[in-house]
Every structure is written in C-alpha cells, then in structure tokens.
Amino acid sequence: MPGAAARAAESERALVKKAREIAKIAAAHAEEVDADARFPREAFDALKRERLLGIMIPRELGGEGASVACVSEICSVLAQGCASTGMIYSMHQIKTSSLTEHCLDDEWMRGFMRACADEQLLLASATTEGGGVGGDMRQSICGVERDGDDFALVKEGCLISYGAQADAILITSRRTPDAPASDQVMAVMRADQYRLEKTGAWNTMGMRGTCSDNFTFEGRAPARQIIATPFAEISAQSMLPYAHLLWASVWHGVASDAVARSEAFVRAEARKRPGATPPSALRLAELLTKQQQMKALVVAGIDRYERARSDADELTSIGFGVAMNAIKLSASQGVCEIVQAAFLICGILGYRNDSPYSLARAMRDALSSPIMINNDRILGNVSNLLAVYKHDASLLR
Ligand SMILES: Cc1cc2nc3c(=O)[nH]c(=O)nc-3n(C[C@H](O)[C@H](O)[C@H](O)COP(=O)(O)OP(=O)(O)OC[C@H]3O[C@@H](n4cnc5c(N)ncnc54)[C@H](O)[C@@H]3O)c2cc1C
C-alpha cells in the first residue's frame, strides 16, 4: 500500500502527463494565436475539460492540492507548445495562490475556491493602473467605496491579460478612497459583478495570445469578497514568489523549445555529413550549459519557497525577497540569451517565420520577460535594501 507522499507524487505525474497532451493542442494553434493575437481557446477548453485549472486548490475543497513544483512543471510544459498558453496558465495559478495561501479560514473564500475547482473558473489579475502608477504594485490611486454590506470600485488604466475571457478578477486598490496609496487590499470579483470598458487593444511584439487589453474596471460586490490580509502581505509572502517562480517556469519552457529546435537543426546537419560533427554542435553544447543553469535556478527557487512557506521569519526576511527577485531577473535575462544563442545555431532557418527551426515567435515572446514588472523597477527595490542586507555565501540549504 503506497504512502500519502507516493500517492501525491503519482497523482502529480498524472497531471503533468495530461498537460503534455494539452501542450500538443496548444502547439497546433500557437501560430494562429500569435498571428491573430487571439485567446488560445482550444488549449483552455482542454485545460478545463481535464480539470487542470483548479489543481492548486486543497483536496477538501475539490482541488488536487498540487505542489508549486507540479504547477511550475505544467507552466513550462505548456509554454513549450505555446508561450501565451503557459503565461495565462501561470497568471491564473498566481491568482489562485492568493486564495490558497491567505483565505483558507474565510467561509466565503472557501466557497469561492470550491467553485473554482468545480466550475474550473479562470482567474485574472488587475494590479497595473493608469495615472502614473503603472507597474508599481506598492501603490494605487483608486479606492474601495463602502456602501452598507457592499463595496464599489472603479479602477482606470488596467492592463488585464485575458480580461475578456476571465471568470473572475482579483483586483487591487486602496482600502478606502482616502487611505494612503500604499494601504491596499485585494478583492475577488466574479464576471457578473463587474463591467470592463475596453480602452486599448493588445497589439504587441510577443505574448500576443495573452490578450492583455487595457480596460476601465467598474464593479460592485459584497464586502466579504475583500481579502482580509493586507495586499502588502499577500504581495510579499505569496504573490511575488509565485509570480517570479511561475513566470520563470514559463520562460524556461520558451527556452527549452528554442533548445529543442537547435538540437533538431544540429541533428539534421549531422545527417547531411555522416561522420563529421557539424560546427554548430559546439554552440549547442554551450547552449545546453545555459539551459542547465536556468533549470537549476528555477528548481532551487521552488525548493527555497517550499521550505520558507512554513517559516514566517524566512518568508518575510530580506534575504528571501532578494532571492525571489533574483530569480525573476536571472530567468528573464536567461531566456533572452538562450533564444539569441539558438539563433546562431539555426542561422537563417531560425530567423525565418516559416521554417521548422523558426525562433521568431520564441524571441518575440521572450522579450516580454524583462518588462513584465520592469527589471529596473525590481533592481531599484533591491538596491533600497542593500544598506541592511549582506549576501549569503553559504551553499548549505
Ligand atoms: C505579457 C504581459 C502580461 C501582463 N499582464 C498583466 C495583467 O494581467 N495584469 C496586470 O495588472 N498587469 C499585467 N501586465 C503589466 C505588468 O505587470 C507591468 O505592470 C508592466 O509590464 C509594467 O509596464 P511599464 O514598463 O509601462 O511600467 P513601469 O513598471 O511603471 O515602468 C515604467 C518605466 O519606469 C522605469 N522604472 C520604474 N520604476 C523604476 C525604479 N524603481 N527604478 C528604476 N526604473 C524604474 C522602468 O525602467 C520603465 O522603463 C502584463 C505585462 C505583460 C508584458
């Protein structure tokens, strides 16, 4: 009789196996999703059908209680087929983490998590704001207006990936209109509780299938849908670690796809001249080293987060925050370097849009990574901590 840990590992392997099948569906539509900047609906229909959206919800609420490692692997697997699919899946799970990490004691939130698992709800995020706030998650201009047991919220200049397709949005704002800009809350609102007025279309270089249009958000809901934990705590303790780890997993998937195309190219070259090693094989050996570094970065980051989760001191320490930020910075640089190095291997066939070795989409998708929460903004935040932080030189876990 296998123990609980063995059963959990077996069940996570089955989830990843389903994701591998869905990645094939995502890959078959990736070109069209990219060309038309449209939602990858075939992949998300399959993810809902196979019940992969609610896997992070605890088992007692109808989910699978999947680990961060399992979700990270699925993000990477999906991104190997279609980066937009992987990115949407990662953002949905980042939103789920705000519920699973902070709301398990709240009755309404438990009911909502149950609905997420039962109905396979797709969750989106509205943190970015207009009026000069941009990607600065530490402040907001808009505020929650209380009206009896309800609240109303209007947020302008939102950039909401798959906003039009989402079943619910987790949105941030000031606690009240008069609260300081940094005193924020996060509320959960279902699609029938808000209206999105589209103010700009997502016509970008890459990640086109995320459909990250600009909207004005206007909603009203019962006040119990505001998460009790202050947003600053949610952000530091779970949202940023999940975002940095799961985005890094998506970029690892994009990088792996570029490496796979390079491997296929070098093998095809080798078949043309049996007995001779193609010159590009040397570059491939170098590329595999970079990919290994990226993989080690993500795996070590997940390991660190899993250990910190049950240690409040570690979770709120400067060292932990610096480490999570470093993962985002390194992985976003790493994916761009890997795709660029793959270009040198595949040459003109990598540069073409219409070859089996094409790296054009991978490059365009990868270039979103340093600006998804701008790397300079993150470096700026880290630099503010350096007066009180000294790096940890130990190799011990
Ligand atoms: C594919 C994709 C999907 C996205 N999906 C969503 C979503 O679903 N929901 C959502 O809310 N947002 C989303 N975003 C937005 C994202 O989270 C950031 O808000 C956005 O990328 C930041 O854009 P920005 O460069 O205009 O703004 P900012 O981060 O405001 O940066 C503006 C400029 O100021 C500089 N800068 C700012 N602060 C500093 C500092 N402290 N130190 C140094 N330089 C600084 C930066 O270099 C940058 O050039 C998405 C972005 C992308 C690319």
The ligand as a Gaussian input file, in Angstrom:
#p B3LYP/6-31G(d) Opt

LIG

0 1
 C        2.620000      39.784000     -21.291000
 C        2.212000      40.731000     -20.202000
 C        1.075000      40.451000     -19.473000
 C        0.666000      41.300000     -18.440000
 N       -0.486000      41.006000     -17.767000
 C       -0.910000      41.809000     -16.752000
 C       -2.103000      41.513000     -16.025000
 O       -2.781000      40.524000     -16.301000
 N       -2.479000      42.345000     -15.035000
 C       -1.744000      43.439000     -14.691000
 O       -2.130000      44.127000     -13.753000
 N       -0.619000      43.769000     -15.363000
 C       -0.179000      42.983000     -16.382000
 N        0.963000      43.297000     -17.090000
 C        1.665000      44.551000     -16.749000
 C        2.916000      44.306000     -15.910000
 O        2.636000      43.636000     -14.739000
 C        3.594000      45.614000     -15.599000
 O        2.733000      46.459000     -14.921000
 C        4.005000      46.302000     -16.841000
 O        4.720000      45.406000     -17.666000
 C        4.877000      47.463000     -16.495000
 O        4.878000      48.323000     -17.615000
 P        5.703000      49.675000     -17.760000
 O        7.072000      49.347000     -18.212000
 O        4.928000      50.630000     -18.583000
 O        5.630000      50.352000     -16.383000
 P        6.520000      50.559000     -15.143000
 O        6.846000      49.337000     -14.411000
 O        5.760000      51.564000     -14.410000
 O        7.883000      51.141000     -15.655000
 C        7.965000      52.301000     -16.484000
 C        9.410000      52.711000     -16.685000
 O        9.925000      53.289000     -15.494000
 C       11.147000      52.690000     -15.117000
 N       11.107000      52.500000     -13.657000
 C       10.028000      52.440000     -12.908000
 N       10.335000      52.295000     -11.613000
 C       11.653000      52.247000     -11.525000
 C       12.554000      52.111000     -10.440000
 N       12.132000      51.988000      -9.168000
 N       13.853000      52.061000     -10.728000
 C       14.270000      52.176000     -11.998000
 N       13.463000      52.342000     -13.042000
 C       12.153000      52.370000     -12.826000
 C       11.256000      51.404000     -15.869000
 O       12.570000      51.192000     -16.334000
 C       10.315000      51.568000     -17.055000
 O       11.008000      51.931000     -18.201000
 C        1.409000      42.467000     -18.125000
 C        2.584000      42.743000     -18.853000
 C        2.986000      41.898000     -19.881000
 C        4.235000      42.214000     -20.641000

